[in-house]
C-alpha cells in the first residue's frame, strides 16, 4: 500500500506541474534582437526584395547570350505549286504536302553598350535593395530593443503597484487594530481603505500595460501570442559619442539610406547609357539548321549562317524622352540625398540631446526616490509613535510610489534614447 500511495502522490504532483503550463522562455536584450533579425516578417520581405533584384541581373545578362529556338509544322496546299511558261507548259516546283522543322540561334554581338549598361543598372539595383534590407534590419532591431525595455518598464510598474498595494493592506490592518483598541478614529481606517482600492485598480492597469507591452514585443519577434516569455534585464552597453560633428559625419557616411540613394543614382545613369545604346548600330549573328524544308524552297543545303547589322534611324523621339526622364530622376535623387543628409544630422543631434537630458533626469529621479524613501520611513515611525496621523503616512506612501514610477520611466527613457541614438548613427545592432 505504501508504494501505491507514493505513486498516487507522484501522479498528483506531476498533474499539478502540468496544469501550471510550460515554463516561460527567457530572453535578454541580445536574444530579443537576434530573434527579431531572424524571424521578423518585415526583414524577411526586405530579404526577398534583394533576391528579386538579383534575378533581374540574370534577366539582363540573358539578353546578351545566344538564344536558340525550334520550329516544326506542316502545310498542305490545295494544288502543287507551279507556274506556266509559254511553249513549255506548267512547271511544278513543289508538293502539296510540306512538313518543316528547324533549329535557329541568334546571338547579339554588339548593342552599342545597351545590354552592358542594363546589366550594370540591375547590379546597382541589387546594391540598393541590399542597403534597404540593411536599414530594415536596423530599424526592426531598434524597435524590438525599445519594446523590450518598455516591457521591462511595465513589469517594474507592476512591481511598484504591488508594493503599494501590500503597504496599504498593512496600513489598513494596523489602522483597524488601533481602532479596535480605541486609539484612532474610524476615519483613519477609511482613508487607507480608499487608497487601497485605488491602488488595486492601478495595479490592474499596470498589469494590462505589461501584457500589451509583451504582446507588442512578441509581434516584433514573430512569436506565438500564447507563448509565455520572461525578460532578463540587460544594459544596452553602447557608448554615446562625445564629438557631435564627428558623429554626424560618421552617420552620413555609414547610414544604409545614403548608400541606397547612391546605388539608385548609379542605376539611373546606367539606364540612361542603355537608352543611348538603343540608338547605336546593333550587330547580331544568326544560324539555322533545317531538318525538314518546305518543298517550295530551293535546295541550298540544311544549314545557314549570317551576320546582320541594324540601325535605328528615327524612333519618334522616344529614346531622347526616356533619357531626359532618367536625367530628371537623377537630379531628384541628388536633391533627396541632400535632404537625407540634413535629416540624419537632425536625428543624430536630437539623439545626442535626448541621451544627455535622459542622464540628467535619471540622476534627479534617483535622488527624488532616495528622498521619498526616507520621508516614508520617517512618516511610519512618527505614526507608530502617535506623533503624526495616518494621512501623513498615506501622503508619504503616495509620494514614494510616484517617485518609484518616475525613476522607472526615467530608466526606460534613458535606455530607449540610447537605442534610438545608435539607430540614427546607423550602427545598431553592432553586429
Secondary structure, 3 states (H helix, E strand, C coil): CHHHHHHHHHHHHHHHHHHCCCCCEEECHHHHHHHHHHHCHHHHHHHHHHHHHHHHHHHHHHCCCCEEEEEEEEEECCCCCEEEECCCEEEECCCCEEEEEEEEEEEEEECCCHHHHHHHHHHHHHHHHHHHHHHHHHHHHHHHHHHHHHHHHHHHHHHHHHHHHHHHHHHHHHHHHHHHCCCCCCHHHHHHHHHHHHHHHHHHHHHHHHHHHHHHHHHHHCCCCCCCEEECCCCCCCCCCCCHHHHHHHHHHHCHHHHHHHHHHHHHHHHHHHHHHCCCCEEEEEEEEEEECCCCCCCCCCEEEEEEEECCCCCCCHHHHHHHHHHHHHHHHHHHHHHHHHHHHHHHHHHHHHHHHHHHHHHHHHHHHHHHHHHHHHHHHHHHCCCCCHHHHHHHHHHHHHHHHHHHHHHHHHHHHHHHHHHHHCCCCCC
